[in-house]
């Protein structure tokens, strides 16, 4: 199979900057979160980020799991308040 369309939403975080001059590729900065749309066996994935869409190398990103997504939603001030309450 050349391309695998995804039935579930897969999000990845960029580990490095990727800057491509090819209009079919998706450029991004380190720590950008990208929604994966399709995956090729060659390691190139199609994604969507900041209103742009294109191909990018999968070895530049880390797949986000539930624990990664949960930590993005946490409010550090709320966690500090919880610690104060426990003391």
PDB file as gemmi writes it, atoms N, CA and C in Angstrom:
CRYST1    1.000    1.000    1.000  90.00  90.00  90.00 P 1                      
ATOM      1  N   UNK A   1       0.848  -1.183   0.000  1.00  0.00           N  
ATOM      2  CA  UNK A   1       0.000   0.000   0.000  1.00  0.00           C  
ATOM      3  C   UNK A   1       0.893   1.245   0.000  1.00  0.00           C  
ATOM      4  N   UNK A   2       0.620   2.146  -0.893  1.00  0.00           N  
ATOM      5  CA  UNK A   2       1.433   3.348  -1.029  1.00  0.00           C  
ATOM      6  C   UNK A   2       1.108   4.369   0.044  1.00  0.00           C  
ATOM      7  N   UNK A   3      -0.163   4.590   0.301  1.00  0.00           N  
ATOM      8  CA  UNK A   3      -0.569   5.597   1.274  1.00  0.00           C  
ATOM      9  C   UNK A   3      -1.612   5.019   2.209  1.00  0.00           C  
ATOM     10  N   UNK A   4      -1.518   5.400   3.453  1.00  0.00           N  
ATOM     11  CA  UNK A   4      -2.492   4.952   4.442  1.00  0.00           C  
ATOM     12  C   UNK A   4      -3.219   6.167   4.987  1.00  0.00           C  
ATOM     13  N   UNK A   5      -4.492   6.305   4.623  1.00  0.00           N  
ATOM     14  CA  UNK A   5      -5.308   7.385   5.183  1.00  0.00           C  
ATOM     15  C   UNK A   5      -5.650   7.009   6.616  1.00  0.00           C  
ATOM     16  N   UNK A   6      -5.716   7.976   7.477  1.00  0.00           N  
ATOM     17  CA  UNK A   6      -5.917   7.715   8.895  1.00  0.00           C  
ATOM     18  C   UNK A   6      -7.378   7.864   9.279  1.00  0.00           C  
ATOM     19  N   UNK A   7      -7.893   6.860  10.008  1.00  0.00           N  
ATOM     20  CA  UNK A   7      -9.270   6.903  10.493  1.00  0.00           C  
ATOM     21  C   UNK A   7      -9.381   7.667  11.809  1.00  0.00           C  
ATOM     22  N   UNK A   8      -8.274   7.774  12.535  1.00  0.00           N  
ATOM     23  CA  UNK A   8      -8.268   8.490  13.808  1.00  0.00           C  
ATOM     24  C   UNK A   8      -7.355   9.706  13.677  1.00  0.00           C  
ATOM     25  N   UNK A   9      -7.558  10.669  14.539  1.00  0.00           N  
ATOM     26  CA  UNK A   9      -6.718  11.865  14.501  1.00  0.00           C  
ATOM     27  C   UNK A   9      -5.387  11.562  15.167  1.00  0.00           C  
ATOM     28  N   UNK A  10      -4.311  11.779  14.427  1.00  0.00           N  
ATOM     29  CA  UNK A  10      -2.964  11.608  14.951  1.00  0.00           C  
ATOM     30  C   UNK A  10      -2.309  12.979  14.974  1.00  0.00           C  
ATOM     31  N   UNK A  11      -1.783  13.341  16.133  1.00  0.00           N  
ATOM     32  CA  UNK A  11      -1.063  14.602  16.278  1.00  0.00           C  
ATOM     33  C   UNK A  11       0.396  14.300  16.567  1.00  0.00           C  
ATOM     34  N   UNK A  12       1.270  15.117  16.010  1.00  0.00           N  
ATOM     35  CA  UNK A  12       2.701  14.967  16.235  1.00  0.00           C  
ATOM     36  C   UNK A  12       3.281  16.318  16.625  1.00  0.00           C  
ATOM     37  N   UNK A  13       4.405  16.274  17.332  1.00  0.00           N  
ATOM     38  CA  UNK A  13       5.119  17.503  17.697  1.00  0.00           C  
ATOM     39  C   UNK A  13       6.466  17.494  16.981  1.00  0.00           C  
ATOM     40  N   UNK A  14       6.814  18.617  16.369  1.00  0.00           N  
ATOM     41  CA  UNK A  14       8.080  18.737  15.653  1.00  0.00           C  
ATOM     42  C   UNK A  14       9.245  18.738  16.640  1.00  0.00           C  
ATOM     43  N   UNK A  15      10.230  17.887  16.381  1.00  0.00           N  
ATOM     44  CA  UNK A  15      11.435  17.840  17.211  1.00  0.00           C  
ATOM     45  C   UNK A  15      12.505  18.786  16.679  1.00  0.00           C  
ATOM     46  N   UNK A  16      12.380  19.159  15.405  1.00  0.00           N  
ATOM     47  CA  UNK A  16      13.348  20.032  14.741  1.00  0.00           C  
ATOM     48  C   UNK A  16      12.593  20.968  13.796  1.00  0.00           C  
ATOM     49  N   UNK A  17      13.233  22.057  13.406  1.00  0.00           N  
ATOM     50  CA  UNK A  17      12.709  22.900  12.335  1.00  0.00           C  
ATOM     51  C   UNK A  17      12.799  22.124  11.024  1.00  0.00           C  
ATOM     52  N   UNK A  18      11.812  22.304  10.155  1.00  0.00           N  
ATOM     53  CA  UNK A  18      11.870  21.749   8.797  1.00  0.00           C  
ATOM     54  C   UNK A  18      11.467  22.863   7.847  1.00  0.00           C  
ATOM     55  N   UNK A  19      12.412  23.283   7.008  1.00  0.00           N  
ATOM     56  CA  UNK A  19      12.182  24.389   6.080  1.00  0.00           C  
ATOM     57  C   UNK A  19      12.407  23.883   4.664  1.00  0.00           C  
ATOM     58  N   UNK A  20      11.337  23.794   3.899  1.00  0.00           N  
ATOM     59  CA  UNK A  20      11.422  23.291   2.530  1.00  0.00           C  
ATOM     60  C   UNK A  20      10.999  24.374   1.552  1.00  0.00           C  
ATOM     61  N   UNK A  21      11.700  24.440   0.432  1.00  0.00           N  
ATOM     62  CA  UNK A  21      11.325  25.384  -0.620  1.00  0.00           C  
ATOM     63  C   UNK A  21      10.334  24.762  -1.598  1.00  0.00           C  
ATOM     64  N   UNK A  22      10.059  23.461  -1.456  1.00  0.00           N  
ATOM     65  CA  UNK A  22       9.093  22.757  -2.311  1.00  0.00           C  
ATOM     66  C   UNK A  22       7.683  23.098  -1.835  1.00  0.00           C  
ATOM     67  N   UNK A  23       6.855  23.603  -2.721  1.00  0.00           N  
ATOM     68  CA  UNK A  23       5.503  24.048  -2.354  1.00  0.00           C  
ATOM     69  C   UNK A  23       4.602  22.905  -1.899  1.00  0.00           C  
ATOM     70  N   UNK A  24       4.951  21.653  -2.232  1.00  0.00           N  
ATOM     71  CA  UNK A  24       4.122  20.517  -1.816  1.00  0.00           C  
ATOM     72  C   UNK A  24       4.477  20.020  -0.421  1.00  0.00           C  
ATOM     73  N   UNK A  25       5.553  20.551   0.146  1.00  0.00           N  
ATOM     74  CA  UNK A  25       5.983  20.141   1.485  1.00  0.00           C  
ATOM     75  C   UNK A  25       5.489  21.118   2.544  1.00  0.00           C  
ATOM     76  N   UNK A  26       5.401  20.629   3.770  1.00  0.00           N  
ATOM     77  CA  UNK A  26       4.944  21.429   4.905  1.00  0.00           C  
ATOM     78  C   UNK A  26       6.146  21.835   5.751  1.00  0.00           C  
ATOM     79  N   UNK A  27       6.471  23.109   5.759  1.00  0.00           N  
ATOM     80  CA  UNK A  27       7.539  23.617   6.623  1.00  0.00           C  
ATOM     81  C   UNK A  27       6.970  23.888   8.004  1.00  0.00           C  
ATOM     82  N   UNK A  28       7.808  23.709   9.041  1.00  0.00           N  
ATOM     83  CA  UNK A  28       7.355  23.957  10.409  1.00  0.00           C  
ATOM     84  C   UNK A  28       8.551  24.249  11.296  1.00  0.00           C  
ATOM     85  N   UNK A  29       8.267  24.703  12.492  1.00  0.00           N  
ATOM     86  CA  UNK A  29       9.287  25.019  13.492  1.00  0.00           C  
ATOM     87  C   UNK A  29       9.250  23.979  14.605  1.00  0.00           C  
ATOM     88  N   UNK A  30      10.354  23.854  15.303  1.00  0.00           N  
ATOM     89  CA  UNK A  30      10.428  22.953  16.448  1.00  0.00           C  
ATOM     90  C   UNK A  30       9.280  23.268  17.410  1.00  0.00           C  
ATOM     91  N   UNK A  31       8.649  22.238  17.937  1.00  0.00           N  
ATOM     92  CA  UNK A  31       7.532  22.293  18.892  1.00  0.00           C  
ATOM     93  C   UNK A  31       6.180  22.591  18.257  1.00  0.00           C  
ATOM     94  N   UNK A  32       6.112  22.826  16.930  1.00  0.00           N  
ATOM     95  CA  UNK A  32       4.805  22.955  16.282  1.00  0.00           C  
ATOM     96  C   UNK A  32       4.056  21.631  16.403  1.00  0.00           C  
ATOM     97  N   UNK A  33       2.738  21.701  16.548  1.00  0.00           N  
ATOM     98  CA  UNK A  33       1.897  20.506  16.573  1.00  0.00           C  
ATOM     99  C   UNK A  33       1.231  20.383  15.206  1.00  0.00           C  
ATOM    100  N   UNK A  34       1.339  19.190  14.624  1.00  0.00           N  
ATOM    101  CA  UNK A  34       0.860  18.931  13.267  1.00  0.00           C  
ATOM    102  C   UNK A  34      -0.169  17.812  13.304  1.00  0.00           C  
ATOM    103  N   UNK A  35      -1.271  17.996  12.600  1.00  0.00           N  
ATOM    104  CA  UNK A  35      -2.264  16.932  12.448  1.00  0.00           C  
ATOM    105  C   UNK A  35      -1.862  16.095  11.237  1.00  0.00           C  
ATOM    106  N   UNK A  36      -1.679  14.793  11.443  1.00  0.00           N  
ATOM    107  CA  UNK A  36      -1.280  13.893  10.366  1.00  0.00           C  
ATOM    108  C   UNK A  36      -2.519  13.473   9.579  1.00  0.00           C  
ATOM    109  N   UNK A  37      -2.446  13.611   8.260  1.00  0.00           N  
ATOM    110  CA  UNK A  37      -3.566  13.279   7.382  1.00  0.00           C  
ATOM    111  C   UNK A  37      -3.371  11.943   6.671  1.00  0.00           C  
ATOM    112  N   UNK A  38      -2.122  11.597   6.344  1.00  0.00           N  
ATOM    113  CA  UNK A  38      -1.807  10.345   5.648  1.00  0.00           C  
ATOM    114  C   UNK A  38      -0.341  10.012   5.880  1.00  0.00           C  
ATOM    115  N   UNK A  39      -0.014   8.739   5.696  1.00  0.00           N  
ATOM    116  CA  UNK A  39       1.358   8.275   5.884  1.00  0.00           C  
ATOM    117  C   UNK A  39       1.777   7.436   4.685  1.00  0.00           C  
ATOM    118  N   UNK A  40       2.978   7.685   4.182  1.00  0.00           N  
ATOM    119  CA  UNK A  40       3.549   6.868   3.121  1.00  0.00           C  
ATOM    120  C   UNK A  40       4.546   5.900   3.734  1.00  0.00           C  
ATOM    121  N   UNK A  41       4.704   4.737   3.115  1.00  0.00           N  
ATOM    122  CA  UNK A  41       5.673   3.754   3.597  1.00  0.00           C  
ATOM    123  C   UNK A  41       7.095   4.293   3.530  1.00  0.00           C  
ATOM    124  N   UNK A  42       7.336   5.267   2.676  1.00  0.00           N  
ATOM    125  CA  UNK A  42       8.667   5.861   2.518  1.00  0.00           C  
ATOM    126  C   UNK A  42       9.077   6.715   3.716  1.00  0.00           C  
ATOM    127  N   UNK A  43       8.119   7.000   4.625  1.00  0.00           N  
ATOM    128  CA  UNK A  43       8.429   7.830   5.781  1.00  0.00           C  
ATOM    129  C   UNK A  43       7.973   9.269   5.633  1.00  0.00           C  
ATOM    130  N   UNK A  44       7.393   9.616   4.506  1.00  0.00           N  
ATOM    131  CA  UNK A  44       6.832  10.955   4.313  1.00  0.00           C  
ATOM    132  C   UNK A  44       5.372  10.930   4.711  1.00  0.00           C  
ATOM    133  N   UNK A  45       4.977  11.907   5.502  1.00  0.00           N  
ATOM    134  CA  UNK A  45       3.601  12.005   5.978  1.00  0.00           C  
ATOM    135  C   UNK A  45       2.992  13.304   5.476  1.00  0.00           C  
ATOM    136  N   UNK A  46       1.691  13.284   5.241  1.00  0.00           N  
ATOM    137  CA  UNK A  46       0.946  14.496   4.887  1.00  0.00           C  
ATOM    138  C   UNK A  46       0.357  15.055   6.168  1.00  0.00           C  
ATOM    139  N   UNK A  47       0.425  16.370   6.318  1.00  0.00           N  
ATOM    140  CA  UNK A  47      -0.088  16.969   7.538  1.00  0.00           C  
ATOM    141  C   UNK A  47      -0.644  18.359   7.333  1.00  0.00           C  
ATOM    142  N   UNK A  48      -1.251  18.855   8.413  1.00  0.00           N  
ATOM    143  CA  UNK A  48      -1.888  20.170   8.431  1.00  0.00           C  
ATOM    144  C   UNK A  48      -1.386  20.907   9.669  1.00  0.00           C  
ATOM    145  N   UNK A  49      -0.899  22.138   9.469  1.00  0.00           N  
ATOM    146  CA  UNK A  49      -0.375  22.934  10.585  1.00  0.00           C  
ATOM    147  C   UNK A  49      -0.541  24.413  10.258  1.00  0.00           C  
ATOM    148  N   UNK A  50      -1.130  25.156  11.173  1.00  0.00           N  
ATOM    149  CA  UNK A  50      -1.275  26.610  11.017  1.00  0.00           C  
ATOM    150  C   UNK A  50      -1.904  27.010   9.681  1.00  0.00           C  
ATOM    151  N   UNK A  51      -2.939  26.286   9.271  1.00  0.00           N  
ATOM    152  CA  UNK A  51      -3.638  26.622   8.046  1.00  0.00           C  
ATOM    153  C   UNK A  51      -2.947  26.185   6.771  1.00  0.00           C  
ATOM    154  N   UNK A  52      -1.825  25.495   6.901  1.00  0.00           N  
ATOM    155  CA  UNK A  52      -1.082  25.021   5.731  1.00  0.00           C  
ATOM    156  C   UNK A  52      -1.111  23.497   5.701  1.00  0.00           C  
ATOM    157  N   UNK A  53      -0.944  22.932   4.512  1.00  0.00           N  
ATOM    158  CA  UNK A  53      -0.976  21.482   4.349  1.00  0.00           C  
ATOM    159  C   UNK A  53       0.140  21.060   3.408  1.00  0.00           C  
ATOM    160  N   UNK A  54       0.754  19.895   3.667  1.00  0.00           N  
ATOM    161  CA  UNK A  54       1.799  19.397   2.782  1.00  0.00           C  
ATOM    162  C   UNK A  54       2.481  18.174   3.365  1.00  0.00           C  
ATOM    163  N   UNK A  55       3.514  17.726   2.673  1.00  0.00           N  
ATOM    164  CA  UNK A  55       4.274  16.540   3.074  1.00  0.00           C  
ATOM    165  C   UNK A  55       5.461  16.935   3.939  1.00  0.00           C  
ATOM    166  N   UNK A  56       5.812  16.056   4.878  1.00  0.00           N  
ATOM    167  CA  UNK A  56       6.965  16.295   5.748  1.00  0.00           C  
ATOM    168  C   UNK A  56       7.592  14.958   6.129  1.00  0.00           C  
ATOM    169  N   UNK A  57       8.884  14.965   6.503  1.00  0.00           N  
ATOM    170  CA  UNK A  57       9.549  13.718   6.895  1.00  0.00           C  
ATOM    171  C   UNK A  57       9.137  13.313   8.313  1.00  0.00           C  
ATOM    172  N   UNK A  58       8.695  12.070   8.458  1.00  0.00           N  
ATOM    173  CA  UNK A  58       8.196  11.609   9.758  1.00  0.00           C  
ATOM    174  C   UNK A  58       9.290  11.536  10.818  1.00  0.00           C  
ATOM    175  N   UNK A  59      10.557  11.450  10.401  1.00  0.00           N  
ATOM    176  CA  UNK A  59      11.635  11.376  11.394  1.00  0.00           C  
ATOM    177  C   UNK A  59      11.942  12.734  12.031  1.00  0.00           C  
ATOM    178  N   UNK A  60      11.218  13.779  11.647  1.00  0.00           N  
ATOM    179  CA  UNK A  60      11.365  15.098  12.264  1.00  0.00           C  
ATOM    180  C   UNK A  60      10.351  15.322  13.382  1.00  0.00           C  
ATOM    181  N   UNK A  61       9.465  14.347  13.604  1.00  0.00           N  
ATOM    182  CA  UNK A  61       8.377  14.548  14.556  1.00  0.00           C  
ATOM    183  C   UNK A  61       8.276  13.395  15.549  1.00  0.00           C  
ATOM    184  N   UNK A  62       7.549  13.657  16.633  1.00  0.00           N  
ATOM    185  CA  UNK A  62       7.261  12.675  17.681  1.00  0.00           C  
ATOM    186  C   UNK A  62       5.745  12.580  17.798  1.00  0.00           C  
ATOM    187  N   UNK A  63       5.218  11.346  17.721  1.00  0.00           N  
ATOM    188  CA  UNK A  63       3.774  11.155  17.840  1.00  0.00           C  
ATOM    189  C   UNK A  63       3.350  11.458  19.267  1.00  0.00           C  
ATOM    190  N   UNK A  64       2.328  12.294  19.415  1.00  0.00           N  
ATOM    191  CA  UNK A  64       1.823  12.657  20.733  1.00  0.00           C  
ATOM    192  C   UNK A  64       0.839  11.602  21.216  1.00  0.00           C  
ATOM    193  N   UNK A  65       1.041  11.150  22.448  1.00  0.00           N  
ATOM    194  CA  UNK A  65       0.109  10.223  23.074  1.00  0.00           C  
ATOM    195  C   UNK A  65      -0.842  10.981  23.972  1.00  0.00           C  
ATOM    196  N   UNK A  66      -1.751  10.246  24.611  1.00  0.00           N  
ATOM    197  CA  UNK A  66      -2.732  10.871  25.504  1.00  0.00           C  
ATOM    198  C   UNK A  66      -2.057  11.657  26.620  1.00  0.00           C  
ATOM    199  N   UNK A  67      -0.947  11.119  27.162  1.00  0.00           N  
ATOM    200  CA  UNK A  67      -0.276  11.812  28.265  1.00  0.00           C  
ATOM    201  C   UNK A  67       0.319  13.139  27.811  1.00  0.00           C  
ATOM    202  N   UNK A  68       0.800  13.206  26.559  1.00  0.00           N  
ATOM    203  CA  UNK A  68       1.334  14.461  26.026  1.00  0.00           C  
ATOM    204  C   UNK A  68       0.228  15.496  25.865  1.00  0.00           C  
ATOM    205  N   UNK A  69      -0.930  15.058  25.385  1.00  0.00           N  
ATOM    206  CA  UNK A  69      -2.047  15.979  25.173  1.00  0.00           C  
ATOM    207  C   UNK A  69      -2.613  16.458  26.494  1.00  0.00           C  
ATOM    208  N   UNK A  70      -2.671  15.576  27.506  1.00  0.00           N  
ATOM    209  CA  UNK A  70      -3.166  15.969  28.824  1.00  0.00           C  
ATOM    210  C   UNK A  70      -2.275  17.027  29.445  1.00  0.00           C  
ATOM    211  N   UNK A  71      -0.962  16.897  29.291  1.00  0.00           N  
ATOM    212  CA  UNK A  71      -0.039  17.846  29.911  1.00  0.00           C  
ATOM    213  C   UNK A  71      -0.127  19.219  29.261  1.00  0.00           C  
ATOM    214  N   UNK A  72      -0.554  19.291  27.997  1.00  0.00           N  
ATOM    215  CA  UNK A  72      -0.726  20.589  27.340  1.00  0.00           C  
ATOM    216  C   UNK A  72      -1.896  21.350  27.929  1.00  0.00           C  
ATOM    217  N   UNK A  73      -2.904  20.620  28.420  1.00  0.00           N  
ATOM    218  CA  UNK A  73      -4.113  21.247  28.932  1.00  0.00           C  
ATOM    219  C   UNK A  73      -3.980  21.699  30.378  1.00  0.00           C  
ATOM    220  N   UNK A  74      -2.944  21.238  31.068  1.00  0.00           N  
ATOM    221  CA  UNK A  74      -2.805  21.558  32.482  1.00  0.00           C  
ATOM    222  C   UNK A  74      -2.399  23.010  32.676  1.00  0.00           C  
ATOM    223  N   UNK A  75      -2.915  23.592  33.728  1.00  0.00           N  
ATOM    224  CA  UNK A  75      -2.584  24.960  34.103  1.00  0.00           C  
ATOM    225  C   UNK A  75      -1.564  24.893  35.232  1.00  0.00           C  
ATOM    226  N   UNK A  76      -0.325  25.340  35.015  1.00  0.00           N  
ATOM    227  CA  UNK A  76       0.694  25.238  36.065  1.00  0.00           C  
ATOM    228  C   UNK A  76       0.317  25.996  37.337  1.00  0.00           C  
ATOM    229  N   UNK A  77      -0.427  27.099  37.219  1.00  0.00           N  
ATOM    230  CA  UNK A  77      -0.849  27.841  38.403  1.00  0.00           C  
ATOM    231  C   UNK A  77      -1.841  27.034  39.224  1.00  0.00           C  
ATOM    232  N   UNK A  78      -2.732  26.324  38.550  1.00  0.00           N  
ATOM    233  CA  UNK A  78      -3.709  25.488  39.255  1.00  0.00           C  
ATOM    234  C   UNK A  78      -3.003  24.367  39.997  1.00  0.00           C  
ATOM    235  N   UNK A  79      -1.963  23.799  39.395  1.00  0.00           N  
ATOM    236  CA  UNK A  79      -1.211  22.735  40.053  1.00  0.00           C  
ATOM    237  C   UNK A  79      -0.520  23.274  41.300  1.00  0.00           C  
ATOM    238  N   UNK A  80       0.035  24.480  41.234  1.00  0.00           N  
ATOM    239  CA  UNK A  80       0.683  25.088  42.394  1.00  0.00           C  
ATOM    240  C   UNK A  80      -0.335  25.343  43.499  1.00  0.00           C  
ATOM    241  N   UNK A  81      -1.538  25.784  43.132  1.00  0.00           N  
ATOM    242  CA  UNK A  81      -2.585  26.005  44.128  1.00  0.00           C  
ATOM    243  C   UNK A  81      -2.972  24.699  44.805  1.00  0.00           C  
ATOM    244  N   UNK A  82      -3.022  23.605  44.040  1.00  0.00           N  
ATOM    245  CA  UNK A  82      -3.323  22.294  44.610  1.00  0.00           C  
ATOM    246  C   UNK A  82      -2.272  21.900  45.633  1.00  0.00           C  
ATOM    247  N   UNK A  83      -1.003  22.179  45.341  1.00  0.00           N  
ATOM    248  CA  UNK A  83       0.070  21.843  46.272  1.00  0.00           C  
ATOM    249  C   UNK A  83      -0.041  22.677  47.545  1.00  0.00           C  
ATOM    250  N   UNK A  84      -0.357  23.964  47.407  1.00  0.00           N  
ATOM    251  CA  UNK A  84      -0.525  24.823  48.578  1.00  0.00           C  
ATOM    252  C   UNK A  84      -1.667  24.320  49.453  1.00  0.00           C  
ATOM    253  N   UNK A  85      -2.732  23.882  48.831  1.00  0.00           N  
ATOM    254  CA  UNK A  85      -3.891  23.391  49.565  1.00  0.00           C  
ATOM    255  C   UNK A  85      -3.527  22.140  50.359  1.00  0.00           C  
ATOM    256  N   UNK A  86      -2.697  21.279  49.770  1.00  0.00           N  
ATOM    257  CA  UNK A  86      -2.324  20.029  50.426  1.00  0.00           C  
ATOM    258  C   UNK A  86      -1.408  20.282  51.614  1.00  0.00           C  
ATOM    259  N   UNK A  87      -0.656  21.377  51.617  1.00  0.00           N  
ATOM    260  CA  UNK A  87       0.263  21.683  52.712  1.00  0.00           C  
ATOM    261  C   UNK A  87      -0.518  22.235  53.837  1.00  0.00           C  
TER     262      UNK A  87                                                      
END                                                                             
